Amino acid sequence: MMDPDLISQADHIPVLLKPMLENISPVRGAWVDATFGAGGYTRALLDGGAEFVFAIDRDPNVFSLAENWVDQYTGRIELINDVFSNLEKYADSVDGVVFDLGVSSMQLDQATRGFSFMQDGPLDMRMSQIGPTAADLVNSASEKMLSNVFYFFGEERASRKIAKAIIDRRKQRLFETTTDLAKLVESVLPRSKPGQSHPATRSFQALRIAVNKEYEELFNGLFSAEKVLSSGGYLVVVTFHSIEDRIVKRFIQARTGKLYTTNRYLPEPNILPIQFTKITRKAIKPAASEISTNSRARSAKLRIAKRTDFKPGKNLTFDELSVPIVGEY
Ligand SMILES: C[S@@+](CC[C@H](N)C(=O)[O-])C[C@H]1O[C@@H](n2cnc3c(N)ncnc32)[C@H](O)[C@@H]1O
């Protein structure tokens, strides 16, 4: 039975869908939608000509939202509750893999999921709803670790100040709720000016990334996608912040033979074989009209590459793809 609260939140608007479809046209064959969410991309792919979609999401809640439309596509869709770094377990030789990263509006808007500093809820933030919560991390990590998480995952310049304030507060009382933490961050940072984001934005983003091991997922997901894509298949990635986008950009640079050509005066080394060719020369950003109707689109970037027929390359290191590392937490 579908939770009525969830139904009202099923109005997640897919970001950058139009430019994606334009760049992969004509849509055909089997696709992996690695981040099913409200199914906006899956439906667009199926309606646009894809024969089959492996629809993956780590959040078990999202599939109940699809109950009222999924029957229209019987035999053309498989709903899979897992992380996308495991996509090789389900699919092989596909014509496209799409990642629309981060959290969905449904997850963000549901106070009980604990993603939002705007609503009071348990400090949870687990997309998969298993494993340690954000509260576990905030209440047990060392000051150094917390500071690293805020700095490297959230690009928060006041990371040390926030980490110290958390440790001091923890001595009196542990953190349980989103607003509890948001207020503490607000208390140590200057008030934001009009037009600036809320002071807790970066800290919350960093914690969410840590709790869900989002960078490891992305890193592994990209290499898995390379393995399951057949020749001519599309890799499509929509990112929402600069660290995420840099990882994808460097992956595509590496696999198109361009990662190590840093000096423009040197001839480009011939680093064949290459696993991808670029479809989008630069990242595509949403038009102003899309941003005005969907604020989530503000920082979105779309990158697309096409698989060649060379076999998958060797896995690169975190360092080579500029994946921030903070150690075990
Ligand atoms: C931005 S939403 C996707 C929205 C979707 N494209 C749509 O049109 O409705 C991101 C979704 O990806 C899921 N997700 C994020 N990281 C994941 C991962 N590593 N593995 C599987 N699902 C993931 C989240 O649970 C969330 O539902």
The ligand as a Tripos MOL2 file, in Angstrom:
@<TRIPOS>MOLECULE
LIG
   27    29     1     0     0
SMALL
NO_CHARGES

@<TRIPOS>ATOM
      1 C1         18.0200   12.7370   -8.2210 C.3       1 LIG1
      2 S1         17.1730   11.3000   -7.8540 S.3       1 LIG1
      3 C2         16.8200   10.5820   -9.4050 C.3       1 LIG1
      4 C3         15.5650   11.0890  -10.0150 C.3       1 LIG1
      5 C4         15.1490   10.3720  -11.2800 C.3       1 LIG1
      6 N1         16.0890   10.5390  -12.3660 N.3       1 LIG1
      7 C5         13.7780   10.8330  -11.7310 C.2       1 LIG1
      8 O1         13.6590   11.3300  -12.8510 O.co2     1 LIG1
      9 O2         12.8380   10.6870  -10.9710 O.co2     1 LIG1
     10 C6         18.4370   10.2660   -7.2790 C.3       1 LIG1
     11 C7         17.9960    8.8780   -6.8410 C.3       1 LIG1
     12 O3         19.1430    8.0580   -6.8900 O.3       1 LIG1
     13 C8         19.1810    7.2240   -5.7890 C.3       1 LIG1
     14 N2         20.5900    6.9240   -5.5630 N.ar      1 LIG1
     15 C9         21.5560    7.7960   -5.2030 C.ar      1 LIG1
     16 N3         22.7360    7.1550   -5.1090 N.ar      1 LIG1
     17 C10        22.5120    5.8660   -5.4440 C.ar      1 LIG1
     18 C11        23.3410    4.7030   -5.5460 C.ar      1 LIG1
     19 N4         24.6340    4.7600   -5.2600 N.pl3     1 LIG1
     20 N5         22.7830    3.5550   -5.9440 N.ar      1 LIG1
     21 C12        21.4500    3.4790   -6.2360 C.ar      1 LIG1
     22 N6         20.6230    4.5430   -6.1340 N.ar      1 LIG1
     23 C13        21.1380    5.7100   -5.7450 C.ar      1 LIG1
     24 C14        18.5210    7.9970   -4.6760 C.3       1 LIG1
     25 O4         17.9750    7.1260   -3.7220 O.3       1 LIG1
     26 C15        17.4490    8.7960   -5.4370 C.3       1 LIG1
     27 O5         16.2310    8.1270   -5.4260 O.3       1 LIG1
@<TRIPOS>BOND
     1     1     2 1
     2     2     3 1
     3     2    10 1
     4     3     4 1
     5     4     5 1
     6     5     6 1
     7     5     7 1
     8     7     8 2
     9     7     9 1
    10    10    11 1
    11    11    12 1
    12    11    26 1
    13    12    13 1
    14    13    14 1
    15    13    24 1
    16    14    15 ar
    17    14    23 ar
    18    15    16 ar
    19    16    17 ar
    20    17    18 ar
    21    17    23 ar
    22    18    19 1
    23    18    20 ar
    24    20    21 ar
    25    21    22 ar
    26    22    23 ar
    27    24    25 1
    28    24    26 1
    29    26    27 1
@<TRIPOS>SUBSTRUCTURE
     1 LIG1         1 GROUP 0 **** ****
